[in-house]
Amino acid sequence: LAQLRAPVQERVQGVLAARLGLGANVQQMMALRKRLGMPGAPFAGLGFFKWNPDLEAEIPDGEVSAGKGVGPESGPCIAERKLREFERCADGDADSIYFWGLQPIFSANDRAVGVEVLVRAKNGADAAPFEDVQALMDPAAPPAVRCVYARWKGTEVVDWPLRLLKVHP
């Protein structure tokens, strides 16, 4: 199991994952954090930040420059894209950047005694997209965000484990 890795997802809804704070390159994510004035872990997701043209130097996208792709600035905002990804995760969509995994819990006697459900991003890191989850569960967030959180959390604690148990009894 330690060898099992989720594949890195380079794009989310046509946008480079790095432009959403979910890239696989540590240096690039740290530079983005520095430019945004948001210190922290490189793979924490950066929450619902606002993209601006000044960030282009940190994360250039050749496809946007060539007119092939869509940049966050020309489509829905980053928060909307990330909310859609949390909805896709709740729907069981394998193409969502977010996914759930199981973390075994062991006793002092080295016996498996339980399991914890963890959320991860397909960016090659073992870290949680912590700031994205924080933004999603913010009690002061607009009702639409809180609704996505309630649905996503319900799926995480009920629907997903039950689906998993049915497939792997």
GIZI-V702870 format. One record per pair of residues at least 24 apart in sequence whose ideal C-beta (glycine too) atoms are under 10 Angstrom apart, sorted by the first residue. I is the first residue (numbers start at 1). J is the second residue. Records with the same first field share a line. If there is no record, write none. Layout:
I = J + J
//
This chain:
1 = 101 + 102 + 104
4 = 101
5 = 122 + 124 + 126
6 = 97 + 99 + 101 + 120 + 121 + 122 + 123 + 124 + 125
7 = 122 + 124
8 = 121 + 122 + 123 + 124 + 125
9 = 85 + 95 + 96 + 97 + 98 + 99 + 121 + 122 + 123 + 124
10 = 122 + 123
11 = 61 + 63 + 69 + 70 + 97
12 = 72 + 78 + 81 + 82 + 84 + 85 + 88 + 95 + 96 + 97 + 98 + 121 + 122
13 = 70 + 72 + 75 + 76 + 80 + 81 + 82 + 84 + 85 + 88 + 95 + 97
14 = 63 + 64 + 68 + 69 + 70 + 71 + 72 + 75 + 81
15 = 51 + 61 + 63 + 64 + 69 + 70 + 71 + 72 + 73 + 74 + 75 + 76 + 78 + 81
16 = 59 + 60 + 61 + 62 + 63 + 64 + 69 + 71 + 72
17 = 59 + 85 + 97 + 121 + 122 + 123
18 = 55 + 58 + 59 + 60 + 61 + 123
19 = 51 + 55 + 56 + 58 + 59 + 60 + 61 + 64 + 69 + 71 + 72 + 73 + 78 + 81
20 = 45 + 46 + 48 + 49 + 51 + 59 + 72 + 78 + 79 + 81 + 82 + 85 + 97 + 121 + 123 + 129 + 132
21 = 45 + 46 + 47 + 48 + 49 + 51 + 59 + 78 + 82 + 121 + 123 + 129 + 131 + 132
22 = 46 + 82 + 85 + 97 + 98 + 121 + 122 + 123 + 125 + 129 + 132
23 = 59 + 121 + 123 + 124 + 125
24 = 121 + 122 + 123 + 124 + 125
25 = 59 + 123 + 124
26 = 124 + 125
27 = 58
28 = 58 + 59
29 = 58 + 59 + 123 + 125
30 = 58
31 = 55 + 57 + 58 + 59
32 = 58 + 59
33 = 58
34 = 58
35 = 59
38 = 131
40 = 130 + 131
41 = 125 + 127 + 128 + 130 + 131
42 = 123 + 125 + 127
43 = 120 + 121 + 123 + 124 + 125 + 126 + 127 + 128 + 129 + 130 + 131
44 = 121 + 125 + 127 + 128 + 129 + 130 + 131 + 132 + 133 + 134
45 = 82 + 97 + 98 + 121 + 123 + 127 + 128 + 129 + 130 + 131 + 132 + 133 + 134 + 135 + 136
46 = 78 + 82 + 129 + 130 + 131 + 132 + 135
47 = 78 + 79 + 82 + 129 + 130 + 131 + 132 + 133 + 134 + 135 + 136 + 138
48 = 77 + 78 + 79 + 80 + 81 + 82 + 83 + 131 + 132 + 134 + 135 + 136 + 138 + 141 + 145
49 = 77 + 78 + 79 + 82 + 131 + 135
50 = 77 + 78 + 79
51 = 75 + 77 + 78 + 81
78 = 132 + 135
79 = 132 + 135 + 136 + 141 + 142 + 145
80 = 144 + 145
82 = 129 + 132 + 135 + 136 + 145 + 148
83 = 132 + 135 + 136 + 141 + 144 + 145 + 147 + 148 + 149 + 152
84 = 148
85 = 121 + 129 + 132 + 148 + 152
86 = 119 + 129 + 132 + 133 + 135 + 136 + 145 + 148 + 149 + 151 + 152 + 153 + 155
87 = 147 + 148 + 151 + 152 + 155
88 = 152
89 = 119 + 121 + 152 + 155 + 156 + 160
90 = 148 + 149 + 150 + 151 + 152 + 153 + 154 + 155 + 156 + 159 + 160
91 = 151 + 152 + 155 + 159
92 = 155 + 159 + 160 + 163
94 = 122
95 = 122
96 = 121 + 122
97 = 121 + 122 + 123 + 129 + 132
98 = 122 + 128 + 129 + 132 + 133 + 136 + 152
99 = 160
100 = 155 + 156 + 160 + 161 + 164
101 = 126 + 128
102 = 160 + 161 + 164
115 = 161 + 164
117 = 156 + 157 + 160 + 161 + 164
118 = 156
119 = 152 + 156
//
